[in-house]
Amino acid sequence: MALKIFEDCVACGACEPVCPNQAISEGDPFYVIDPEKCTECVGFHDEPQCVSVCPVDCI
């Protein structure tokens, strides 16, 4: 199941470069995660990288 970015996203962009699947992109007004690409970092990392770098815990 894919992760989701909620409305309290401040559009800082910290999550986009750390996604190993390039599933995160800039949306309007906040970033979005493509559910087809998001694997929650299973097989890449022990925890989702976007969650670990999000300063407002909106993922």
CHARMM-style PDB file with segment names, atoms N, HN, CA, C and O in Angstrom:
ATOM      1  N   MET     1       0.843  -1.182   0.000  1.00  0.00      PROA
ATOM      2  CA  MET     1       0.000   0.000   0.000  1.00  0.00      PROA
ATOM      3  C   MET     1       0.886   1.242   0.000  1.00  0.00      PROA
ATOM      4  O   MET     1       1.853   1.315   0.759  1.00  0.00      PROA
ATOM      5  N   ALA     2       0.576   2.177  -0.810  1.00  0.00      PROA
ATOM      6  HN  ALA     2      -0.209   2.118  -1.427  1.00  0.00      PROA
ATOM      7  CA  ALA     2       1.375   3.396  -0.960  1.00  0.00      PROA
ATOM      8  C   ALA     2       1.145   4.375   0.187  1.00  0.00      PROA
ATOM      9  O   ALA     2       0.090   4.387   0.823  1.00  0.00      PROA
ATOM     10  N   LEU     3       2.154   5.183   0.427  1.00  0.00      PROA
ATOM     11  HN  LEU     3       3.011   5.173  -0.089  1.00  0.00      PROA
ATOM     12  CA  LEU     3       2.041   6.257   1.400  1.00  0.00      PROA
ATOM     13  C   LEU     3       1.308   7.430   0.762  1.00  0.00      PROA
ATOM     14  O   LEU     3       1.139   7.482  -0.457  1.00  0.00      PROA
ATOM     15  N   LYS     4       0.872   8.374   1.604  1.00  0.00      PROA
ATOM     16  HN  LYS     4       1.009   8.331   2.594  1.00  0.00      PROA
ATOM     17  CA  LYS     4       0.152   9.542   1.117  1.00  0.00      PROA
ATOM     18  C   LYS     4       0.660  10.776   1.841  1.00  0.00      PROA
ATOM     19  O   LYS     4       0.986  10.716   3.026  1.00  0.00      PROA
ATOM     20  N   ILE     5       0.727  11.886   1.135  1.00  0.00      PROA
ATOM     21  HN  ILE     5       0.462  11.935   0.172  1.00  0.00      PROA
ATOM     22  CA  ILE     5       1.106  13.166   1.730  1.00  0.00      PROA
ATOM     23  C   ILE     5      -0.181  13.946   2.003  1.00  0.00      PROA
ATOM     24  O   ILE     5      -1.008  14.135   1.111  1.00  0.00      PROA
ATOM     25  N   PHE     6      -0.335  14.394   3.252  1.00  0.00      PROA
ATOM     26  HN  PHE     6       0.337  14.240   3.976  1.00  0.00      PROA
ATOM     27  CA  PHE     6      -1.551  15.087   3.655  1.00  0.00      PROA
ATOM     28  C   PHE     6      -1.436  16.597   3.487  1.00  0.00      PROA
ATOM     29  O   PHE     6      -0.359  17.123   3.209  1.00  0.00      PROA
ATOM     30  N   GLU     7      -2.558  17.283   3.659  1.00  0.00      PROA
ATOM     31  HN  GLU     7      -3.433  16.856   3.885  1.00  0.00      PROA
ATOM     32  CA  GLU     7      -2.669  18.710   3.382  1.00  0.00      PROA
ATOM     33  C   GLU     7      -1.773  19.601   4.224  1.00  0.00      PROA
ATOM     34  O   GLU     7      -1.544  20.754   3.858  1.00  0.00      PROA
ATOM     35  N   ASP     8      -1.257  19.098   5.347  1.00  0.00      PROA
ATOM     36  HN  ASP     8      -1.442  18.162   5.644  1.00  0.00      PROA
ATOM     37  CA  ASP     8      -0.384  19.945   6.152  1.00  0.00      PROA
ATOM     38  C   ASP     8       1.043  20.010   5.616  1.00  0.00      PROA
ATOM     39  O   ASP     8       1.931  20.545   6.280  1.00  0.00      PROA
ATOM     40  N   CYS     9       1.268  19.470   4.419  1.00  0.00      PROA
ATOM     41  HN  CYS     9       0.546  19.035   3.880  1.00  0.00      PROA
ATOM     42  CA  CYS     9       2.561  19.558   3.735  1.00  0.00      PROA
ATOM     43  C   CYS     9       2.893  21.027   3.501  1.00  0.00      PROA
ATOM     44  O   CYS     9       2.052  21.804   3.047  1.00  0.00      PROA
ATOM     45  N   VAL    10       4.137  21.396   3.819  1.00  0.00      PROA
ATOM     46  HN  VAL    10       4.820  20.766   4.188  1.00  0.00      PROA
ATOM     47  CA  VAL    10       4.577  22.781   3.625  1.00  0.00      PROA
ATOM     48  C   VAL    10       5.341  22.959   2.314  1.00  0.00      PROA
ATOM     49  O   VAL    10       5.918  24.019   2.072  1.00  0.00      PROA
ATOM     50  N   ALA    11       5.346  21.936   1.474  1.00  0.00      PROA
ATOM     51  HN  ALA    11       4.877  21.075   1.670  1.00  0.00      PROA
ATOM     52  CA  ALA    11       5.997  21.963   0.157  1.00  0.00      PROA
ATOM     53  C   ALA    11       7.474  22.335   0.248  1.00  0.00      PROA
ATOM     54  O   ALA    11       7.973  23.122  -0.556  1.00  0.00      PROA
ATOM     55  N   CYS    12       8.172  21.763   1.235  1.00  0.00      PROA
ATOM     56  HN  CYS    12       7.766  21.123   1.888  1.00  0.00      PROA
ATOM     57  CA  CYS    12       9.594  22.072   1.415  1.00  0.00      PROA
ATOM     58  C   CYS    12      10.469  21.313   0.417  1.00  0.00      PROA
ATOM     59  O   CYS    12      11.582  21.745   0.118  1.00  0.00      PROA
ATOM     60  N   GLY    13       9.976  20.188  -0.100  1.00  0.00      PROA
ATOM     61  HN  GLY    13       9.071  19.836   0.143  1.00  0.00      PROA
ATOM     62  CA  GLY    13      10.716  19.429  -1.087  1.00  0.00      PROA
ATOM     63  C   GLY    13      11.724  18.440  -0.527  1.00  0.00      PROA
ATOM     64  O   GLY    13      12.467  17.829  -1.295  1.00  0.00      PROA
ATOM     65  N   ALA    14      11.771  18.263   0.784  1.00  0.00      PROA
ATOM     66  HN  ALA    14      11.168  18.759   1.408  1.00  0.00      PROA
ATOM     67  CA  ALA    14      12.746  17.356   1.397  1.00  0.00      PROA
ATOM     68  C   ALA    14      12.518  15.899   0.998  1.00  0.00      PROA
ATOM     69  O   ALA    14      13.471  15.123   0.925  1.00  0.00      PROA
ATOM     70  N   CYS    15      11.304  15.534   0.748  1.00  0.00      PROA
ATOM     71  HN  CYS    15      10.530  16.165   0.808  1.00  0.00      PROA
ATOM     72  CA  CYS    15      10.958  14.140   0.460  1.00  0.00      PROA
ATOM     73  C   CYS    15      11.287  13.703  -0.967  1.00  0.00      PROA
ATOM     74  O   CYS    15      11.655  12.549  -1.191  1.00  0.00      PROA
ATOM     75  N   GLU    16      11.162  14.590  -1.907  1.00  0.00      PROA
ATOM     76  HN  GLU    16      10.863  15.527  -1.725  1.00  0.00      PROA
ATOM     77  CA  GLU    16      11.313  14.224  -3.321  1.00  0.00      PROA
ATOM     78  C   GLU    16      12.665  13.596  -3.661  1.00  0.00      PROA
ATOM     79  O   GLU    16      12.682  12.539  -4.292  1.00  0.00      PROA
ATOM     80  N   PRO    17      13.795  14.186  -3.279  1.00  0.00      PROA
ATOM     81  CA  PRO    17      15.081  13.610  -3.691  1.00  0.00      PROA
ATOM     82  C   PRO    17      15.458  12.304  -2.980  1.00  0.00      PROA
ATOM     83  O   PRO    17      16.324  11.576  -3.464  1.00  0.00      PROA
ATOM     84  N   VAL    18      14.826  11.996  -1.847  1.00  0.00      PROA
ATOM     85  HN  VAL    18      14.121  12.588  -1.454  1.00  0.00      PROA
ATOM     86  CA  VAL    18      15.198  10.779  -1.120  1.00  0.00      PROA
ATOM     87  C   VAL    18      14.392   9.553  -1.539  1.00  0.00      PROA
ATOM     88  O   VAL    18      14.697   8.444  -1.099  1.00  0.00      PROA
ATOM     89  N   CYS    19      13.383   9.722  -2.369  1.00  0.00      PROA
ATOM     90  HN  CYS    19      13.135  10.622  -2.727  1.00  0.00      PROA
ATOM     91  CA  CYS    19      12.550   8.599  -2.805  1.00  0.00      PROA
ATOM     92  C   CYS    19      13.297   7.747  -3.828  1.00  0.00      PROA
ATOM     93  O   CYS    19      13.625   8.236  -4.909  1.00  0.00      PROA
ATOM     94  N   PRO    20      13.573   6.468  -3.504  1.00  0.00      PROA
ATOM     95  CA  PRO    20      14.323   5.626  -4.435  1.00  0.00      PROA
ATOM     96  C   PRO    20      13.545   5.264  -5.708  1.00  0.00      PROA
ATOM     97  O   PRO    20      14.145   4.857  -6.703  1.00  0.00      PROA
ATOM     98  N   ASN    21      12.230   5.409  -5.681  1.00  0.00      PROA
ATOM     99  HN  ASN    21      11.743   5.739  -4.872  1.00  0.00      PROA
ATOM    100  CA  ASN    21      11.404   5.069  -6.841  1.00  0.00      PROA
ATOM    101  C   ASN    21      10.943   6.285  -7.628  1.00  0.00      PROA
ATOM    102  O   ASN    21      10.207   6.148  -8.606  1.00  0.00      PROA
ATOM    103  N   GLN    22      11.363   7.461  -7.218  1.00  0.00      PROA
ATOM    104  HN  GLN    22      11.961   7.572  -6.424  1.00  0.00      PROA
ATOM    105  CA  GLN    22      10.926   8.704  -7.845  1.00  0.00      PROA
ATOM    106  C   GLN    22       9.405   8.786  -7.906  1.00  0.00      PROA
ATOM    107  O   GLN    22       8.825   9.190  -8.914  1.00  0.00      PROA
ATOM    108  N   ALA    23       8.774   8.391  -6.799  1.00  0.00      PROA
ATOM    109  HN  ALA    23       9.245   8.063  -5.980  1.00  0.00      PROA
ATOM    110  CA  ALA    23       7.314   8.381  -6.719  1.00  0.00      PROA
ATOM    111  C   ALA    23       6.729   9.701  -6.253  1.00  0.00      PROA
ATOM    112  O   ALA    23       5.515   9.896  -6.312  1.00  0.00      PROA
ATOM    113  N   ILE    24       7.581  10.612  -5.789  1.00  0.00      PROA
ATOM    114  HN  ILE    24       8.567  10.453  -5.741  1.00  0.00      PROA
ATOM    115  CA  ILE    24       7.108  11.881  -5.243  1.00  0.00      PROA
ATOM    116  C   ILE    24       7.362  12.997  -6.249  1.00  0.00      PROA
ATOM    117  O   ILE    24       8.443  13.114  -6.825  1.00  0.00      PROA
ATOM    118  N   SER    25       6.324  13.815  -6.440  1.00  0.00      PROA
ATOM    119  HN  SER    25       5.445  13.720  -5.972  1.00  0.00      PROA
ATOM    120  CA  SER    25       6.469  14.949  -7.349  1.00  0.00      PROA
ATOM    121  C   SER    25       5.747  16.164  -6.775  1.00  0.00      PROA
ATOM    122  O   SER    25       4.874  16.043  -5.915  1.00  0.00      PROA
ATOM    123  N   GLU    26       6.131  17.325  -7.267  1.00  0.00      PROA
ATOM    124  HN  GLU    26       6.841  17.423  -7.965  1.00  0.00      PROA
ATOM    125  CA  GLU    26       5.515  18.566  -6.802  1.00  0.00      PROA
ATOM    126  C   GLU    26       4.112  18.675  -7.377  1.00  0.00      PROA
ATOM    127  O   GLU    26       3.908  18.602  -8.589  1.00  0.00      PROA
ATOM    128  N   GLY    27       3.167  18.848  -6.494  1.00  0.00      PROA
ATOM    129  HN  GLY    27       3.332  18.908  -5.510  1.00  0.00      PROA
ATOM    130  CA  GLY    27       1.781  19.036  -6.919  1.00  0.00      PROA
ATOM    131  C   GLY    27       1.353  20.454  -6.612  1.00  0.00      PROA
ATOM    132  O   GLY    27       2.186  21.311  -6.318  1.00  0.00      PROA
ATOM    133  N   ASP    28       0.078  20.699  -6.677  1.00  0.00      PROA
ATOM    134  HN  ASP    28      -0.599  20.003  -6.916  1.00  0.00      PROA
ATOM    135  CA  ASP    28      -0.444  22.027  -6.383  1.00  0.00      PROA
ATOM    136  C   ASP    28      -1.548  21.882  -5.347  1.00  0.00      PROA
ATOM    137  O   ASP    28      -2.598  21.337  -5.686  1.00  0.00      PROA
ATOM    138  N   PRO    29      -1.390  22.314  -4.159  1.00  0.00      PROA
ATOM    139  CA  PRO    29      -0.347  23.171  -3.611  1.00  0.00      PROA
ATOM    140  C   PRO    29       0.760  22.419  -2.858  1.00  0.00      PROA
ATOM    141  O   PRO    29       1.710  23.046  -2.391  1.00  0.00      PROA
ATOM    142  N   PHE    30       0.657  21.080  -2.731  1.00  0.00      PROA
ATOM    143  HN  PHE    30      -0.115  20.570  -3.110  1.00  0.00      PROA
ATOM    144  CA  PHE    30       1.688  20.344  -2.002  1.00  0.00      PROA
ATOM    145  C   PHE    30       2.139  19.125  -2.788  1.00  0.00      PROA
ATOM    146  O   PHE    30       1.544  18.786  -3.811  1.00  0.00      PROA
ATOM    147  N   TYR    31       3.182  18.468  -2.316  1.00  0.00      PROA
ATOM    148  HN  TYR    31       3.665  18.743  -1.485  1.00  0.00      PROA
ATOM    149  CA  TYR    31       3.743  17.302  -3.000  1.00  0.00      PROA
ATOM    150  C   TYR    31       2.775  16.126  -2.966  1.00  0.00      PROA
ATOM    151  O   TYR    31       1.935  16.029  -2.072  1.00  0.00      PROA
ATOM    152  N   VAL    32       2.898  15.237  -3.945  1.00  0.00      PROA
ATOM    153  HN  VAL    32       3.581  15.316  -4.671  1.00  0.00      PROA
ATOM    154  CA  VAL    32       2.035  14.056  -4.039  1.00  0.00      PROA
ATOM    155  C   VAL    32       2.891  12.815  -4.281  1.00  0.00      PROA
ATOM    156  O   VAL    32       4.007  12.898  -4.795  1.00  0.00      PROA
ATOM    157  N   ILE    33       2.343  11.665  -3.897  1.00  0.00      PROA
ATOM    158  HN  ILE    33       1.437  11.597  -3.479  1.00  0.00      PROA
ATOM    159  CA  ILE    33       3.020  10.388  -4.100  1.00  0.00      PROA
ATOM    160  C   ILE    33       2.226   9.575  -5.108  1.00  0.00      PROA
ATOM    161  O   ILE    33       1.019   9.391  -4.953  1.00  0.00      PROA
ATOM    162  N   ASP    34       2.900   9.091  -6.139  1.00  0.00      PROA
ATOM    163  HN  ASP    34       3.880   9.240  -6.265  1.00  0.00      PROA
ATOM    164  CA  ASP    34       2.273   8.229  -7.148  1.00  0.00      PROA
ATOM    165  C   ASP    34       2.126   6.833  -6.528  1.00  0.00      PROA
ATOM    166  O   ASP    34       3.130   6.167  -6.277  1.00  0.00      PROA
ATOM    167  N   PRO    35       0.899   6.385  -6.280  1.00  0.00      PROA
ATOM    168  CA  PRO    35       0.694   5.090  -5.623  1.00  0.00      PROA
ATOM    169  C   PRO    35       1.190   3.900  -6.450  1.00  0.00      PROA
ATOM    170  O   PRO    35       1.460   2.833  -5.897  1.00  0.00      PROA
ATOM    171  N   GLU    36       1.310   4.072  -7.743  1.00  0.00      PROA
ATOM    172  HN  GLU    36       1.092   4.938  -8.192  1.00  0.00      PROA
ATOM    173  CA  GLU    36       1.809   2.996  -8.601  1.00  0.00      PROA
ATOM    174  C   GLU    36       3.309   2.777  -8.421  1.00  0.00      PROA
ATOM    175  O   GLU    36       3.809   1.675  -8.650  1.00  0.00      PROA
ATOM    176  N   LYS    37       4.026   3.822  -8.010  1.00  0.00      PROA
ATOM    177  HN  LYS    37       3.620   4.716  -7.824  1.00  0.00      PROA
ATOM    178  CA  LYS    37       5.480   3.740  -7.859  1.00  0.00      PROA
ATOM    179  C   LYS    37       5.928   3.532  -6.412  1.00  0.00      PROA
ATOM    180  O   LYS    37       7.016   3.009  -6.171  1.00  0.00      PROA
ATOM    181  N   CYS    38       5.104   3.937  -5.454  1.00  0.00      PROA
ATOM    182  HN  CYS    38       4.220   4.362  -5.650  1.00  0.00      PROA
ATOM    183  CA  CYS    38       5.501   3.890  -4.044  1.00  0.00      PROA
ATOM    184  C   CYS    38       5.491   2.460  -3.522  1.00  0.00      PROA
ATOM    185  O   CYS    38       4.484   1.756  -3.602  1.00  0.00      PROA
ATOM    186  N   THR    39       6.635   2.048  -2.986  1.00  0.00      PROA
ATOM    187  HN  THR    39       7.453   2.620  -2.921  1.00  0.00      PROA
ATOM    188  CA  THR    39       6.746   0.721  -2.362  1.00  0.00      PROA
ATOM    189  C   THR    39       7.027   0.844  -0.872  1.00  0.00      PROA
ATOM    190  O   THR    39       7.348  -0.150  -0.221  1.00  0.00      PROA
ATOM    191  N   GLU    40       6.910   2.058  -0.319  1.00  0.00      PROA
ATOM    192  HN  GLU    40       6.649   2.866  -0.848  1.00  0.00      PROA
ATOM    193  CA  GLU    40       7.218   2.349   1.073  1.00  0.00      PROA
ATOM    194  C   GLU    40       8.659   1.971   1.407  1.00  0.00      PROA
ATOM    195  O   GLU    40       8.975   1.703   2.566  1.00  0.00      PROA
ATOM    196  N   CYS    41       9.527   1.947   0.409  1.00  0.00      PROA
ATOM    197  HN  CYS    41       9.270   2.164  -0.532  1.00  0.00      PROA
ATOM    198  CA  CYS    41      10.960   1.659   0.513  1.00  0.00      PROA
ATOM    199  C   CYS    41      11.269   0.205   0.886  1.00  0.00      PROA
ATOM    200  O   CYS    41      12.409  -0.108   1.230  1.00  0.00      PROA
ATOM    201  N   VAL    42      10.288  -0.675   0.826  1.00  0.00      PROA
ATOM    202  HN  VAL    42       9.362  -0.420   0.547  1.00  0.00      PROA
ATOM    203  CA  VAL    42      10.536  -2.091   1.102  1.00  0.00      PROA
ATOM    204  C   VAL    42      11.527  -2.608   0.068  1.00  0.00      PROA
ATOM    205  O   VAL    42      11.331  -2.439  -1.136  1.00  0.00      PROA
ATOM    206  N   GLY    43      12.583  -3.235   0.545  1.00  0.00      PROA
ATOM    207  HN  GLY    43      12.743  -3.372   1.523  1.00  0.00      PROA
ATOM    208  CA  GLY    43      13.627  -3.725  -0.338  1.00  0.00      PROA
ATOM    209  C   GLY    43      14.734  -2.720  -0.584  1.00  0.00      PROA
ATOM    210  O   GLY    43      15.780  -3.064  -1.134  1.00  0.00      PROA
ATOM    211  N   PHE    44      14.507  -1.474  -0.179  1.00  0.00      PROA
ATOM    212  HN  PHE    44      13.657  -1.195   0.268  1.00  0.00      PROA
ATOM    213  CA  PHE    44      15.518  -0.426  -0.320  1.00  0.00      PROA
ATOM    214  C   PHE    44      16.077  -0.034   1.044  1.00  0.00      PROA
ATOM    215  O   PHE    44      17.293  -0.011   1.235  1.00  0.00      PROA
ATOM    216  N   HSD    45      15.194   0.273   1.989  1.00  0.00      PROA
ATOM    217  HN  HSD    45      14.206   0.253   1.834  1.00  0.00      PROA
ATOM    218  CA  HSD    45      15.571   0.793   3.297  1.00  0.00      PROA
ATOM    219  C   HSD    45      14.700   0.163   4.383  1.00  0.00      PROA
ATOM    220  O   HSD    45      13.671  -0.445   4.090  1.00  0.00      PROA
ATOM    221  N   ASP    46      15.121   0.314   5.633  1.00  0.00      PROA
ATOM    222  HN  ASP    46      15.957   0.808   5.871  1.00  0.00      PROA
ATOM    223  CA  ASP    46      14.364  -0.227   6.759  1.00  0.00      PROA
ATOM    224  C   ASP    46      13.089   0.559   7.052  1.00  0.00      PROA
ATOM    225  O   ASP    46      12.139   0.018   7.619  1.00  0.00      PROA
ATOM    226  N   GLU    47      13.070   1.830   6.666  1.00  0.00      PROA
ATOM    227  HN  GLU    47      13.841   2.269   6.206  1.00  0.00      PROA
ATOM    228  CA  GLU    47      11.887   2.668   6.866  1.00  0.00      PROA
ATOM    229  C   GLU    47      11.706   3.574   5.650  1.00  0.00      PROA
ATOM    230  O   GLU    47      12.676   3.851   4.944  1.00  0.00      PROA
ATOM    231  N   PRO    48      10.488   4.039   5.394  1.00  0.00      PROA
ATOM    232  CA  PRO    48      10.275   4.945   4.269  1.00  0.00      PROA
ATOM    233  C   PRO    48      11.122   6.205   4.420  1.00  0.00      PROA
ATOM    234  O   PRO    48      11.041   6.898   5.434  1.00  0.00      PROA
ATOM    235  N   GLN    49      11.923   6.491   3.422  1.00  0.00      PROA
ATOM    236  HN  GLN    49      11.989   5.928   2.598  1.00  0.00      PROA
ATOM    237  CA  GLN    49      12.836   7.623   3.479  1.00  0.00      PROA
ATOM    238  C   GLN    49      12.114   8.965   3.521  1.00  0.00      PROA
ATOM    239  O   GLN    49      12.575   9.895   4.182  1.00  0.00      PROA
ATOM    240  N   CYS    50      10.995   9.072   2.826  1.00  0.00      PROA
ATOM    241  HN  CYS    50      10.621   8.316   2.289  1.00  0.00      PROA
ATOM    242  CA  CYS    50      10.252  10.333   2.833  1.00  0.00      PROA
ATOM    243  C   CYS    50       9.728  10.649   4.232  1.00  0.00      PROA
ATOM    244  O   CYS    50       9.719  11.807   4.649  1.00  0.00      PROA
ATOM    245  N   VAL    51       9.298   9.630   4.943  1.00  0.00      PROA
ATOM    246  HN  VAL    51       9.306   8.689   4.604  1.00  0.00      PROA
ATOM    247  CA  VAL    51       8.800   9.824   6.305  1.00  0.00      PROA
ATOM    248  C   VAL    51       9.928  10.289   7.219  1.00  0.00      PROA
ATOM    249  O   VAL    51       9.724  11.153   8.071  1.00  0.00      PROA
ATOM    250  N   SER    52      11.118   9.716   7.043  1.00  0.00      PROA
ATOM    251  HN  SER    52      11.284   9.014   6.351  1.00  0.00      PROA
ATOM    252  CA  SER    52      12.227  10.049   7.927  1.00  0.00      PROA
ATOM    253  C   SER    52      12.749  11.470   7.748  1.00  0.00      PROA
ATOM    254  O   SER    52      13.359  12.013   8.669  1.00  0.00      PROA
ATOM    255  N   VAL    53      12.528  12.090   6.583  1.00  0.00      PROA
ATOM    256  HN  VAL    53      12.033  11.649   5.835  1.00  0.00      PROA
ATOM    257  CA  VAL    53      13.028  13.451   6.352  1.00  0.00      PROA
ATOM    258  C   VAL    53      11.940  14.535   6.421  1.00  0.00      PROA
ATOM    259  O   VAL    53      12.260  15.723   6.374  1.00  0.00      PROA
ATOM    260  N   CYS    54      10.692  14.156   6.528  1.00  0.00      PROA
ATOM    261  HN  CYS    54      10.431  13.191   6.566  1.00  0.00      PROA
ATOM    262  CA  CYS    54       9.597  15.145   6.539  1.00  0.00      PROA
ATOM    263  C   CYS    54       9.615  15.948   7.841  1.00  0.00      PROA
ATOM    264  O   CYS    54       9.483  15.376   8.924  1.00  0.00      PROA
ATOM    265  N   PRO    55       9.780  17.282   7.740  1.00  0.00      PROA
ATOM    266  CA  PRO    55       9.860  18.108   8.955  1.00  0.00      PROA
ATOM    267  C   PRO    55       8.525  18.333   9.645  1.00  0.00      PROA
ATOM    268  O   PRO    55       8.508  18.756  10.801  1.00  0.00      PROA
ATOM    269  N   VAL    56       7.407  18.066   8.980  1.00  0.00      PROA
ATOM    270  HN  VAL    56       7.422  17.723   8.041  1.00  0.00      PROA
ATOM    271  CA  VAL    56       6.098  18.316   9.593  1.00  0.00      PROA
ATOM    272  C   VAL    56       5.279  17.035   9.773  1.00  0.00      PROA
ATOM    273  O   VAL    56       4.098  17.102  10.113  1.00  0.00      PROA
ATOM    274  N   ASP    57       5.883  15.891   9.551  1.00  0.00      PROA
ATOM    275  HN  ASP    57       6.842  15.836   9.274  1.00  0.00      PROA
ATOM    276  CA  ASP    57       5.203  14.603   9.743  1.00  0.00      PROA
ATOM    277  C   ASP    57       3.848  14.519   9.026  1.00  0.00      PROA
ATOM    278  O   ASP    57       2.842  14.141   9.626  1.00  0.00      PROA
ATOM    279  N   CYS    58       3.839  14.870   7.756  1.00  0.00      PROA
ATOM    280  HN  CYS    58       4.656  15.176   7.269  1.00  0.00      PROA
ATOM    281  CA  CYS    58       2.576  14.871   7.012  1.00  0.00      PROA
ATOM    282  C   CYS    58       2.431  13.667   6.084  1.00  0.00      PROA
ATOM    283  O   CYS    58       1.462  13.585   5.329  1.00  0.00      PROA
ATOM    284  N   ILE    59       3.390  12.724   6.133  1.00  0.00      PROA
ATOM    285  HN  ILE    59       4.177  12.791   6.747  1.00  0.00      PROA
ATOM    286  CA  ILE    59       3.322  11.557   5.255  1.00  0.00      PROA
ATOM    287  C   ILE    59       2.866  10.358   6.057  1.00  0.00      PROA
ATOM    288  OT1 ILE    59       2.738   9.262   5.511  1.00  0.00      PROA
TER     289      ILE     59
END
